[in-house]
């Protein structure tokens, strides 16, 4: 076979496969109606297991607005506060295992707070900043992962290639009657309802 024919066949195969190997698209996170979560809408984050509290919200401000803890409302009938998502890649669809900012409002963005020595916990607060993925914002990025047929929230940011981060699920730590979100070996199983 001539060299020209070999090159032509390789070129034809290359073109027929789109010029490069493509990865399958990452699965979208879906709400309770089976629709993909979109960045232009707000959603309630609700517990799948009932009987231990309601949706996610913020603790009441005590003298200052930050830090305010992300907590699970003590009343099961409460849906909490709606959140929106901002993926690091500016996608309009929220995808599984993709770094996201999670925010109650433009000024209440989830962040992994400093380690609390008294409780030995890493709590989730609302002192983060939106966007600018990298070393200075690494504590502001969370992932939504599949968990059985539902979802869990995980802290394991990959927006900084050289940063050392801990990778753990987000669960609930009960302190003084408050169900505070913290890094945990027991994830809070969640679902999403469009607000």
Secondary structure, DSSP 8 states (H G I E B T S, - for coil): --HHHHHHHHHHHHHHTTTS-------B-B-TTS-B-BTTS-EEEEESS-SS--SEEE---SSSSSS-BEEE-SSTT-----BEEEETT--SB-BTT--EEEESSTT-EEEE---BTTTTB-BEEEEE--S--SGGGGGG-BEEEEETTEEEEEE---S-TT-----EEEEEEEETTEEEEEEESS---EEEEE-
